[in-house]
Amino acid sequence: MNKQQRILVLATILFVVVMMSAIGMVYSKHKTRMLFVELQQLNKEVVSLNTEWGRLQLEQSAWSDHSRIERIARERLGMVTPEAGQIAFIRP
């Protein structure tokens, strides 16, 4: 192999390596952008779920309010507060 052929082989190898590097860089950038878009969508979902969680906690608090439970017990079940003479203490 003469000097000119070695230079041609070396230039070809360098060209292939540079092209592979460029393609790898483009793929890496594309993958990074796709993952960033997915991250943004997941962050939106987190915010939405946290908002719904807060709303559900507030709703649970409203449904389990003591005055509401007492009012329903009186109206629907006919329950009343016992008088002092109706209360019995049982000791073990």
C-alpha positions as CSV (number, residue, x, y, z in Angstrom):
1,M,0.0,0.0,0.0
2,N,1.5,3.3,-1.0
3,K,1.2,6.6,0.9
4,Q,-1.7,8.0,-1.2
5,Q,-3.8,4.8,-0.6
6,R,-3.1,5.0,3.1
7,I,-4.3,8.6,3.2
8,L,-7.4,7.7,1.3
9,V,-8.2,4.8,3.7
10,L,-7.5,7.1,6.7
11,A,-9.7,9.9,5.3
12,T,-12.5,7.4,4.6
13,I,-12.3,6.0,8.1
14,L,-12.3,9.5,9.6
15,F,-15.3,10.4,7.4
16,V,-17.3,7.4,8.6
17,V,-16.4,8.1,12.2
18,V,-17.4,11.8,11.9
19,M,-20.7,10.8,10.2
20,M,-21.5,8.2,12.9
21,S,-20.7,10.9,15.5
22,A,-23.0,13.3,13.8
23,I,-25.9,10.8,13.5
24,G,-25.4,9.9,17.2
25,M,-25.6,13.6,18.1
26,V,-28.8,14.1,16.1
27,Y,-30.3,11.0,17.7
28,S,-29.3,12.1,21.2
29,K,-30.8,15.6,20.7
30,H,-34.0,14.0,19.4
31,K,-34.3,11.6,22.3
32,T,-33.6,14.5,24.7
33,R,-36.4,16.6,23.3
34,M,-38.8,13.7,23.3
35,L,-38.0,12.9,26.9
36,F,-38.4,16.6,27.8
37,V,-41.9,16.7,26.2
38,E,-42.8,13.5,28.1
39,L,-41.5,15.1,31.4
40,Q,-43.7,18.2,30.8
41,Q,-46.8,16.1,30.2
42,L,-46.1,14.1,33.4
43,N,-45.6,17.3,35.3
44,K,-49.0,18.6,34.0
45,E,-50.5,15.3,35.1
46,V,-48.9,15.6,38.6
47,V,-50.4,19.1,39.0
48,S,-53.8,17.9,37.8
49,L,-53.7,14.9,40.2
50,N,-52.6,17.1,43.1
51,T,-55.5,19.4,42.4
52,E,-58.0,16.5,42.3
53,W,-56.5,15.1,45.5
54,G,-57.0,18.4,47.3
55,R,-60.6,18.6,46.0
56,L,-61.3,15.1,47.2
57,Q,-59.8,15.8,50.7
58,L,-62.0,18.9,50.9
59,E,-65.1,16.9,49.8
60,Q,-64.3,14.1,52.4
61,S,-64.0,16.8,55.1
62,A,-67.4,18.2,54.1
63,W,-69.1,14.8,54.1
64,S,-67.6,13.8,57.5
65,D,-68.4,17.0,59.3
66,H,-69.8,16.3,62.8
67,S,-72.7,18.7,62.5
68,R,-73.7,17.1,59.2
69,I,-73.6,13.6,60.6
70,E,-75.6,14.6,63.7
71,R,-78.2,16.4,61.5
72,I,-78.6,13.3,59.3
73,A,-78.8,11.0,62.4
74,R,-81.6,13.2,63.8
75,E,-83.5,13.7,60.5
76,R,-83.2,10.3,58.8
77,L,-82.7,7.9,61.7
78,G,-84.8,9.7,64.3
79,M,-81.9,9.6,66.8
80,V,-82.0,11.9,69.8
81,T,-79.6,12.8,72.6
82,P,-80.4,10.6,75.6
83,E,-81.5,12.3,78.9
84,A,-79.4,11.8,82.0
85,G,-81.7,9.1,83.4
86,Q,-81.4,7.1,80.3
87,I,-77.6,6.8,80.5
88,A,-76.2,3.7,82.2
89,F,-72.5,3.2,83.1
90,I,-71.2,-0.3,83.0
91,R,-68.0,-1.0,84.9
92,P,-65.8,-4.0,84.2
